[in-house]
Amino acid sequence: MAPRQLVLPMFVAEGLDEPAPLNSMPGVVQHSIDSLLRAAGQAVEVGVGGLMLFGVPTPAHKDAVGSAGVDPAGVLNRAISAVVAEVGDATVVMSDLCLDEFTDHGHCGLLSPDGSVDNDATLKRYAEMAVAQAAAGVHMVGPSGMMDGQVGVVRKALDSAGHLDVAVLAYAAKYASAFYAPFREAVASSLEGDRRTYQQDPANRREALREVRLDLAEGADVVMVKPALGYLDVLSDVAAVSDVPVAAYSVSGEYAMVEAAAAAGYLDRRVAVLETLTSIRRAGADVILTYWAAEAADWLTSESR
Ligand code: PBG
């Protein structure tokens, strides 16, 4: 495992003057733009391969259709421009392409009158959001909403707008997991209920391959499995069939579990973190999204000195 295989997910919240710590993820913060740029610089310095940005708008800027995600002045699009200007020549800048942070109902898509998520209406919105993020300068977009057809629509929209070089990191096999709970605090999610109508059933292993093949056919440049730790079998299956690099997202709940156990003195933190990441790498991940990315990159570098 090399530092460049690690990608750091980062949260940037609108209206903050200083970083705000997260209860359920000790050591992770919601950044202001200033602190985001500082932390991005530090992560790049220790050799991480990329940064994945998530935006957290103020409640006043959430609405039913996630307008702030498309608005060039929205928090995520502004953060993309700032991070690209700061470290864009030295790392891969990625952005979450999803509506859940921007909708007042907290779902990843637009809702039909009956309250269900409208897949195809959502695709149009993702296309606009992809173009807005590309215009802000992002290198790679990460459609994470699990709408059917999202990769194809995003690829086509990017190409039509002339953003031929913007790559797509497809959240291909994303399961409806309890291990996203701390993330929902991190993005101040408005969600009530769950995402089981669009994310995958944790009991279903084979469906992941179908999702991956569809995303590959639609033009994915990287395919991702999420969560990582409980889904190493899926990751290994995907790595065996994918002809593009495979990523795994070690999610907020995986981070929180190890941090809580280490804080209680039940685990040797550093050894447990490196073993966790190594197991994900061993199962087949070429790229790992992890909240430990910067710290682990630093450890890996000092170990090889
Ligand atoms: C959706 C999204 C989620 C995560 C990344 N992108 C949450 C969800 O699907 O509810 C979770 C990441 C984590 O738990 O670390 N935009």
Residues whose N, C-alpha, C, O or C-beta is under 5 A from the ligand:
A	BS01	PBG	C98 D100 S144 F179 Y180 F183 S250 V251 S252 G253
